[in-house]
Amino acid sequence: MSAERVTPVSFVDLLRRLDWRFEALGVALVLAEAAVIYVLAGFVMAGNAPEYAVLPAAIIILNLLVAHIVPHLMDEWRIWSPHYEMVLGVAIGVTTLVSVKVACFPHVALSDPLWVRDMFNSLVLLSNDAERPVWGIVALAAYAWWRGRTREEPSIDSAYTLLRFGSAALALFLIIVLAAAPDGAQIRERLSFATLSYFLCTLVAIGIARLKLEGFRTSAPLGPRWIATFVAPIVVVGLVAIILAGIFSRQFLDTVLWILSPVFWFLAIVFQVFVILMALIAFLILTPIFWAIGTREPRVIQQTPTVMVNPGNDTLQQRMEEAVNVPDPLRYLIAALLLFVIFSALMRFVFRRRRRTRDVTDEQRESVLDWSDVLGNAATRLRNLFRRSPRPDPYAHLRGDPRWRYTLEIRETYARLQERGAKLGRARRPAETADEYQPALSARLQMAPDAPSAVAGITARYDVARYSGEPASEADAAAVSEAWQRLGREE
């Protein structure tokens, strides 16, 4: 982006300013993440009509895409508070309600208020006709908006990071589904589709990121050759994956588990050995204790029997039901508090603007406190509280180097000249240069007609010694010393 960012005047102007490669890269990364979430959400939030119905993928894509696009467009359009919070709050509420309606009450008409009542009943864990728990959809929406703000900027690094960590997460979720999902669950039939979608979107994201990187490296427009270079490998890999999935879709994952069965067997053996060792250690520790206890005769204690009134079974069951039963107003209050906590957490992450990234500078930092002499440093600071610290020497960097000997003499002479002017009532101002200070100083030194020329000579050689960056010569130092002596004699 350019250094000057102008606020778009309309939505069309905003769309015209967007970089299609950057936006396509962000969408591809979001779709790849949605494929991973689809595997877990399809298993955890399976429906009951039909039984074990998978969660629609459109709901996951809707939440993740809206949570990614809306804050990004708001930032690009320069919309500030309070409109920023208002628009995002409406977006969170609308996407959550739409997701609840489609996922939990697809059989109820939108105009029927029955689904709204059942939605509140599901939130407070009362009897309802929801196909899925509403709290699961709320958790999905909260995750989507949290990721919409905390997700890294689309780049080649974020694409490769998603490929590494997303592949591990996808493999873990696949194992969980294959091990725990019922045989009739629809999510088992969608595993191949989700896996292909993830790798296809990830490869597309990497290709677009590299295309964007090449666009920055060259000023020439990227023609069809670049598109073919990056799109062709993605298409080839996608086609090969689709063909292989069509051949091995039903037995591929079972084959993977069969290949990994020796590893699982070895881990089971290791776990059994660990349990046996723990039991052996416990036996060795407890055996002396039991032996010491067994050498003593137990003392018989007779307990006086007491008569207890045992209430009837009906009364006991009634009391237990009263203890477990929670009033409906309290249920709604608890649900409202939980929703408030979730919404507040989203406010913390979503409504906080992203910090601008700064260029990383190659700097080295070290502690200003010498930890080897903490007490001595503290004592020095304590003494400095009761006495004025000496002024630092402005010419310390020139002392000790013979090359700057004459430069040091000239600057010290000019400093004495400034002190004389201050004593005469005309000190040098902070923003005043030496040339600007020369006429006023010459007017104060009204001792002899030769004073202005002496001041001019000192000032001219001071400028050269101060700002030239080269060491002054011996002749310049002698001329400044001679002019200063003339001013001293004239005084």
C-alpha positions as CSV (number, residue, x, y, z in Angstrom):
1,M,0.0,0.0,0.0
2,S,1.1,3.6,-0.5
3,A,2.2,5.8,2.3
4,E,-0.9,8.1,1.9
5,R,-4.1,6.2,2.5
6,V,-7.2,8.1,1.2
7,T,-10.6,7.2,2.6
8,P,-12.8,5.7,-0.2
9,V,-15.8,7.8,-1.1
10,S,-18.1,4.9,-1.9
11,F,-18.3,1.2,-1.7
12,V,-17.4,0.9,-5.4
13,D,-14.4,3.0,-4.8
14,L,-13.5,0.7,-1.9
15,L,-13.7,-2.4,-4.0
16,R,-11.6,-0.7,-6.7
17,R,-8.8,0.0,-4.2
18,L,-8.6,-3.6,-2.9
19,D,-5.8,-5.9,-4.2
20,W,-7.5,-9.0,-5.6
21,R,-4.4,-11.2,-4.8
22,F,-4.5,-10.2,-1.2
23,E,-8.2,-10.7,-0.8
24,A,-8.2,-14.0,-2.7
25,L,-5.3,-15.2,-0.5
26,G,-7.3,-14.4,2.7
27,V,-10.4,-16.2,1.3
28,A,-8.4,-19.3,0.4
29,L,-6.9,-19.4,3.9
30,V,-10.3,-19.1,5.5
31,L,-11.8,-21.9,3.4
32,A,-8.9,-24.2,4.2
33,E,-9.5,-23.5,7.9
34,A,-13.2,-24.1,7.5
35,A,-12.5,-27.6,6.0
36,V,-10.6,-28.5,9.2
37,I,-13.3,-27.2,11.5
38,Y,-15.9,-29.0,9.4
39,V,-14.5,-32.4,10.3
40,L,-14.6,-31.7,14.1
41,A,-17.9,-29.8,14.1
42,G,-19.6,-32.4,11.9
43,F,-18.8,-35.0,14.6
44,V,-19.4,-33.0,17.7
45,M,-22.6,-31.2,16.5
46,A,-24.3,-34.1,14.7
47,G,-28.0,-33.7,14.2
48,N,-30.9,-36.0,15.1
49,A,-33.2,-35.6,12.1
50,P,-31.9,-37.7,10.4
51,E,-29.8,-39.3,13.0
52,Y,-26.1,-38.2,13.1
53,A,-26.7,-35.7,10.3
54,V,-23.6,-33.6,9.6
55,L,-23.5,-29.9,10.2
56,P,-23.9,-28.0,6.9
57,A,-20.6,-26.7,5.6
58,A,-22.3,-23.5,4.5
59,I,-22.7,-22.4,8.2
60,I,-19.0,-22.8,9.0
61,I,-18.0,-21.0,5.8
62,L,-20.5,-18.2,6.5
63,N,-19.3,-17.5,10.0
64,L,-15.5,-17.7,9.1
65,L,-15.8,-15.6,5.9
66,V,-18.0,-12.9,7.4
67,A,-15.8,-12.7,10.5
68,H,-12.8,-12.2,8.2
69,I,-14.3,-9.9,5.6
70,V,-16.3,-7.4,7.6
71,P,-13.6,-6.2,10.0
72,H,-11.2,-6.0,7.0
73,L,-13.6,-3.8,5.0
74,M,-14.3,-1.6,8.0
75,D,-10.6,-1.0,8.5
76,E,-10.1,-0.2,4.8
77,W,-13.1,2.1,4.7
78,R,-11.8,4.1,7.7
79,I,-15.0,3.6,9.8
80,W,-14.4,4.7,13.4
81,S,-16.3,4.5,16.7
82,P,-19.1,4.3,17.4
83,H,-20.2,3.1,13.9
84,Y,-17.4,0.5,13.9
85,E,-18.8,-1.2,17.0
86,M,-22.4,-0.9,15.8
87,V,-21.7,-2.6,12.4
88,L,-19.7,-5.4,13.9
89,G,-22.2,-6.0,16.7
90,V,-25.0,-6.3,14.1
91,A,-22.8,-8.6,12.0
92,I,-22.2,-10.9,15.0
93,G,-25.8,-11.0,15.9
94,V,-27.1,-11.6,12.4
95,T,-24.6,-14.4,11.5
96,T,-25.3,-16.1,14.8
97,L,-29.1,-16.0,14.4
98,V,-28.9,-17.2,10.8
99,S,-26.6,-20.1,11.8
100,V,-28.9,-21.1,14.7
101,K,-31.9,-21.0,12.4
102,V,-30.3,-23.1,9.6
103,A,-28.5,-25.6,11.8
104,C,-31.0,-26.1,14.6
105,F,-34.4,-25.4,13.1
106,P,-34.3,-26.1,9.4
107,H,-37.8,-27.7,9.5
108,V,-39.4,-24.6,10.9
109,A,-40.5,-21.7,8.7
110,L,-38.6,-18.4,9.2
111,S,-41.8,-16.5,10.0
112,D,-42.9,-19.0,12.6
113,P,-42.0,-17.7,16.1
114,L,-41.7,-21.3,17.4
115,W,-38.1,-21.6,16.5
116,V,-37.3,-18.4,18.5
117,R,-39.0,-19.9,21.6
118,D,-37.2,-23.2,21.2
119,M,-33.9,-21.4,20.7
120,F,-34.3,-19.8,24.2
121,N,-35.5,-23.1,25.6
122,S,-32.3,-24.7,24.3
123,L,-30.2,-22.0,25.8
124,V,-31.6,-22.7,29.3
125,L,-31.6,-26.5,28.7
126,L,-35.4,-26.9,28.6
127,S,-37.4,-29.2,26.4
128,N,-37.1,-28.1,22.7
129,D,-37.3,-29.3,19.1
130,A,-33.8,-28.2,18.1
131,E,-31.9,-30.7,16.0
132,R,-28.6,-29.5,17.5
133,P,-27.6,-27.7,20.7
134,V,-27.8,-24.0,20.3
135,W,-24.8,-23.5,22.5
136,G,-22.7,-25.4,20.0
137,I,-23.6,-22.9,17.3
138,V,-22.9,-20.0,19.7
139,A,-19.5,-21.5,20.4
140,L,-18.8,-21.9,16.6
141,A,-19.8,-18.2,16.0
142,A,-17.6,-17.1,18.9
143,Y,-14.6,-19.0,17.5
144,A,-15.2,-17.6,14.0
145,W,-15.2,-14.0,15.2
146,W,-12.2,-14.6,17.5
147,R,-10.2,-16.0,14.7
148,G,-11.4,-13.2,12.4
149,R,-9.4,-10.7,14.5
150,T,-6.5,-12.9,15.7
151,R,-5.7,-14.5,12.4
152,E,-2.4,-13.5,10.9
153,E,-2.3,-11.2,7.8
154,P,-2.5,-13.2,4.6
155,S,1.0,-13.9,3.4
156,I,3.3,-16.7,2.2
157,D,4.3,-17.4,5.8
158,S,0.8,-17.7,7.1
159,A,-0.1,-20.1,4.2
160,Y,2.8,-22.4,5.0
161,T,2.0,-22.2,8.7
162,L,-1.6,-23.3,7.9
163,L,-0.3,-26.2,5.8
164,R,1.9,-27.4,8.7
165,F,-0.3,-27.0,11.7
166,G,-3.6,-27.5,9.8
167,S,-2.4,-30.9,8.4
168,A,-1.6,-32.1,12.0
169,A,-5.0,-30.9,13.3
170,L,-6.8,-32.5,10.4
171,A,-5.1,-35.8,11.0
172,L,-6.0,-35.7,14.7
173,F,-9.6,-34.9,13.9
174,L,-9.8,-37.7,11.3
175,I,-8.5,-40.2,13.9
176,I,-11.1,-39.0,16.5
177,V,-13.9,-39.3,14.0
178,L,-12.9,-42.8,12.8
179,A,-12.5,-44.0,16.4
180,A,-15.5,-42.5,18.0
181,A,-18.1,-41.7,15.4
182,P,-20.9,-44.2,14.9
183,D,-21.0,-46.3,11.7
184,G,-24.0,-44.5,10.4
185,A,-22.7,-41.0,10.9
186,Q,-22.7,-38.8,7.8
187,I,-19.4,-37.3,8.7
188,R,-17.7,-40.5,7.8
189,E,-18.9,-40.1,4.2
190,R,-17.6,-36.5,4.1
191,L,-14.1,-37.1,5.3
192,S,-12.6,-37.4,1.8
193,F,-14.3,-34.3,0.6
194,A,-13.1,-32.3,3.6
195,T,-9.5,-33.5,3.2
196,L,-9.5,-32.7,-0.5
197,S,-11.0,-29.3,0.1
198,Y,-8.4,-28.5,2.8
199,F,-5.4,-29.4,0.7
200,L,-6.8,-27.8,-2.4
201,C,-7.5,-24.5,-0.7
202,T,-4.1,-24.5,1.0
203,L,-2.3,-25.1,-2.3
204,V,-4.3,-22.3,-3.9
205,A,-3.4,-20.0,-1.0
206,I,0.3,-20.8,-1.4
207,G,0.1,-20.3,-5.2
208,I,-1.6,-16.9,-4.8
209,A,0.9,-15.9,-2.1
210,R,3.8,-16.6,-4.4
211,L,2.0,-14.8,-7.2
212,K,1.6,-11.8,-5.0
213,L,5.3,-12.0,-4.0
214,E,6.4,-12.1,-7.6
215,G,4.2,-9.0,-8.3
216,F,6.2,-7.1,-5.6
217,R,9.5,-8.2,-7.0
218,T,8.9,-6.9,-10.5
219,S,7.2,-3.7,-11.7
220,A,6.0,-5.3,-14.9
221,P,2.4,-6.6,-15.0
222,L,2.0,-10.3,-14.4
223,G,0.6,-11.9,-17.6
224,P,-0.9,-15.3,-18.4
225,R,2.5,-17.0,-18.1
226,W,2.6,-16.3,-14.3
227,I,-1.0,-17.5,-13.9
228,A,-0.2,-20.7,-15.7
229,T,3.0,-21.2,-13.7
230,F,1.2,-21.1,-10.4
231,V,-2.2,-22.4,-11.2
232,A,-1.1,-25.4,-13.3
233,P,0.6,-27.3,-10.4
234,I,-2.4,-26.7,-8.2
235,V,-4.8,-28.1,-10.8
236,V,-2.6,-31.1,-11.4
237,V,-2.2,-31.9,-7.7
238,G,-6.0,-31.4,-7.2
239,L,-6.9,-33.8,-10.1
240,V,-4.5,-36.5,-8.9
241,A,-5.9,-36.2,-5.4
242,I,-9.5,-36.4,-6.7
243,I,-8.7,-39.5,-8.7
244,L,-6.9,-41.2,-5.8
245,A,-9.7,-40.3,-3.4
246,G,-12.3,-41.8,-5.9
247,I,-10.3,-45.1,-5.9
248,F,-9.4,-45.4,-2.3
249,S,-12.1,-43.2,-0.6
250,R,-13.8,-46.1,1.4
251,Q,-10.7,-47.9,2.6
252,F,-7.9,-45.3,2.5
253,L,-8.3,-44.1,6.0
254,D,-8.8,-47.6,7.3
255,T,-5.6,-48.6,5.5
256,V,-3.7,-45.8,7.2
257,L,-5.0,-47.0,10.6
258,W,-3.9,-50.6,9.7
259,I,-0.4,-49.3,8.8
260,L,-0.2,-47.5,12.2
261,S,-1.5,-50.5,14.1
262,P,2.1,-51.6,15.1
263,V,2.7,-48.2,16.5
264,F,-0.5,-48.4,18.6
265,W,0.4,-51.9,19.7
266,F,3.8,-50.7,20.9
267,L,2.3,-47.8,22.7
268,A,-0.2,-50.1,24.4
269,I,2.7,-52.4,25.6
270,V,4.6,-49.4,26.9
271,F,1.5,-48.3,28.8
272,Q,1.0,-51.7,30.3
273,V,4.6,-51.9,31.4
274,F,4.3,-48.5,33.0
275,V,1.2,-49.6,34.9
276,I,2.9,-52.8,36.1
277,L,5.9,-50.8,37.3
278,M,3.7,-48.4,39.2
279,A,1.9,-51.3,40.8
280,L,5.2,-52.9,41.8
281,I,6.4,-49.7,43.4
282,A,3.1,-49.3,45.3
283,F,3.4,-52.9,46.5
284,L,7.0,-52.4,47.8
285,I,6.0,-49.2,49.6
286,L,2.8,-50.6,51.2
287,T,4.0,-54.1,52.2
288,P,6.1,-52.9,55.2
289,I,3.2,-50.8,56.3
290,F,0.7,-53.7,56.2
291,W,3.2,-55.9,57.9
292,A,3.6,-53.4,60.8
293,I,-0.1,-53.1,61.1
294,G,-0.7,-56.9,61.1
295,T,1.6,-57.5,64.1
296,R,-0.9,-55.7,66.4
297,E,-4.2,-57.1,67.7
298,P,-7.1,-54.9,66.6
299,R,-9.1,-53.4,69.5
300,V,-12.8,-54.2,69.3
301,I,-15.0,-51.1,69.7
302,Q,-18.7,-51.7,70.4
303,Q,-21.0,-49.1,69.1
304,T,-24.3,-48.3,70.7
305,P,-27.0,-48.8,68.2
306,T,-29.2,-45.8,67.5
307,V,-32.6,-45.7,66.1
308,M,-32.9,-43.6,63.0
309,V,-36.1,-42.6,61.3
310,N,-35.9,-43.5,57.7
311,P,-38.2,-41.5,55.6
312,G,-40.2,-43.2,52.9
313,N,-38.9,-43.6,49.4
314,D,-41.4,-41.2,48.0
315,T,-40.4,-38.4,50.4
316,L,-36.7,-38.9,49.7
317,Q,-37.2,-38.9,45.9
318,Q,-39.3,-35.8,46.2
319,R,-36.6,-34.0,48.2
320,M,-34.0,-35.0,45.6
321,E,-36.1,-33.7,42.8
322,E,-36.6,-30.4,44.6
323,A,-32.8,-30.1,45.1
324,V,-32.0,-30.7,41.5
325,N,-34.9,-28.6,40.0
326,V,-33.8,-25.1,39.0
327,P,-36.4,-22.4,38.5
328,D,-36.9,-21.2,34.9
329,P,-36.1,-17.5,35.7
330,L,-32.8,-18.6,37.1
331,R,-32.1,-20.7,34.0
332,Y,-32.7,-17.7,31.8
333,L,-30.5,-15.5,34.0
334,I,-27.6,-18.0,33.8
335,A,-27.9,-18.3,30.0
336,A,-28.0,-14.5,29.7
337,L,-24.8,-14.2,31.8
338,L,-23.0,-16.8,29.7
339,L,-24.0,-14.9,26.5
340,F,-22.9,-11.7,28.0
341,V,-19.5,-13.2,28.9
342,I,-19.0,-14.5,25.4
343,F,-20.1,-11.2,23.8
344,S,-17.8,-9.3,26.1
345,A,-14.9,-11.6,25.1
346,L,-15.6,-10.9,21.5
347,M,-15.6,-7.2,22.3
348,R,-12.2,-7.6,23.7
349,F,-10.7,-9.2,20.5
350,V,-13.0,-8.1,17.7
351,F,-13.7,-4.4,18.6
352,R,-10.0,-3.8,19.3
353,R,-8.3,-2.5,16.2
354,R,-5.3,-4.4,14.9
355,R,-1.9,-2.8,15.7
356,R,0.0,-1.7,12.7
357,T,3.0,-3.9,12.0
358,R,6.4,-2.2,12.2
359,D,9.5,-3.0,10.3
360,V,11.8,-5.2,12.4
361,T,15.0,-3.3,13.0
362,D,18.3,-5.1,13.6
363,E,19.0,-3.8,17.1
364,Q,20.7,-5.1,20.2
365,R,19.3,-4.4,23.6
366,E,21.0,-4.8,26.9
367,S,20.1,-3.9,30.5
368,V,21.2,-0.5,31.7
369,L,21.6,-2.0,35.2
370,D,24.9,-3.9,35.9
371,W,23.6,-6.9,37.8
372,S,27.1,-7.7,39.0
373,D,27.1,-4.5,41.1
374,V,23.5,-4.0,42.2
375,L,24.2,-2.7,45.6
376,G,26.9,-0.3,44.4
377,N,24.6,1.0,41.7
378,A,21.8,1.5,44.3
379,A,24.2,3.4,46.6
380,T,25.3,5.6,43.8
381,R,21.8,6.5,42.9
382,L,21.0,7.2,46.6
383,R,24.0,9.6,46.8
384,N,22.9,11.4,43.6
385,L,19.5,12.2,45.3
386,F,21.3,14.6,47.7
387,R,23.8,16.2,45.4
388,R,23.7,17.6,41.9
389,S,25.3,15.4,39.3
390,P,28.2,16.9,37.3
391,R,27.5,18.2,33.8
392,P,28.7,15.8,31.1
393,D,31.7,16.9,29.1
394,P,30.4,17.9,25.7
395,Y,33.9,17.4,24.2
396,A,34.6,14.0,25.8
397,H,34.5,12.3,22.4
398,L,37.3,14.6,21.1
399,R,39.7,14.2,24.1
400,G,42.4,11.6,23.9
401,D,42.7,11.6,20.1
402,P,45.6,13.6,18.8
403,R,43.9,14.1,15.4
404,W,41.2,16.3,17.0
405,R,43.5,18.3,19.2
406,Y,43.2,21.5,17.2
407,T,39.5,21.0,16.7
408,L,39.1,20.7,20.5
409,E,41.1,24.0,21.0
410,I,38.9,25.9,18.5
411,R,35.6,24.7,20.1
412,E,36.8,25.4,23.6
413,T,37.8,28.9,22.6
414,Y,34.4,29.6,21.0
415,A,32.7,28.3,24.1
416,R,34.7,30.8,26.2
417,L,33.6,33.5,23.6
418,Q,30.0,32.6,24.2
419,E,30.5,32.8,28.0
420,R,31.9,36.3,27.6
421,G,28.9,37.3,25.5
422,A,26.5,35.9,28.2
423,K,28.3,37.9,30.9
424,L,27.8,41.1,28.7
425,G,24.1,40.4,28.6
426,R,23.7,38.8,25.2
427,A,23.8,35.0,25.5
428,R,23.4,32.7,22.5
429,R,19.8,31.6,22.0
430,P,19.1,27.8,21.7
431,A,17.9,28.1,18.1
432,E,20.5,30.6,17.0
433,T,23.4,29.6,14.7
434,A,26.9,30.9,15.2
435,D,26.6,33.2,12.1
436,E,23.4,34.7,13.4
437,Y,25.0,35.2,16.8
438,Q,28.1,37.0,15.4
439,P,26.6,40.5,14.8
440,A,25.0,40.7,18.3
441,L,28.2,39.5,19.9
442,S,30.3,42.0,18.0
443,A,28.0,44.8,19.1
444,R,28.5,43.8,22.8
445,L,32.3,43.7,22.4
446,Q,32.7,47.5,21.9
447,M,36.3,47.7,23.0
448,A,38.2,48.3,19.8
449,P,37.5,48.6,16.1
450,D,39.3,45.3,15.5
451,A,36.8,43.3,17.7
452,P,34.3,42.5,14.9
453,S,37.0,41.0,12.7
454,A,38.3,38.9,15.6
455,V,34.8,37.6,16.3
456,A,34.3,36.9,12.6
457,G,37.5,35.0,12.4
458,I,36.8,32.9,15.4
459,T,33.2,32.2,14.2
460,A,34.3,31.2,10.6
461,R,36.9,28.8,11.8
462,Y,34.5,27.4,14.5
463,D,31.9,26.6,11.7
464,V,34.5,24.7,9.7
465,A,35.8,22.8,12.7
466,R,32.3,22.0,14.0
467,Y,30.5,20.9,10.9
468,S,33.1,19.9,8.3
469,G,33.7,16.5,9.8
470,E,37.5,16.8,9.3
471,P,40.1,17.6,11.9
472,A,41.2,21.3,12.1
473,S,44.7,22.3,11.1
474,E,47.3,23.8,13.4
475,A,47.1,27.1,11.5
476,D,43.4,27.4,12.2
477,A,43.9,26.8,15.9
478,A,46.8,29.4,16.0
479,A,44.6,32.0,14.2
480,V,41.7,31.4,16.6
481,S,44.1,31.7,19.6
482,E,45.6,34.9,18.2
483,A,42.1,36.4,17.7
484,W,41.1,35.5,21.3
485,Q,44.3,37.1,22.7
486,R,43.4,40.3,20.8
487,L,40.0,40.3,22.3
488,G,41.5,39.7,25.7
489,R,44.0,42.6,25.3
490,E,41.1,44.9,24.1
491,E,39.1,44.0,27.1
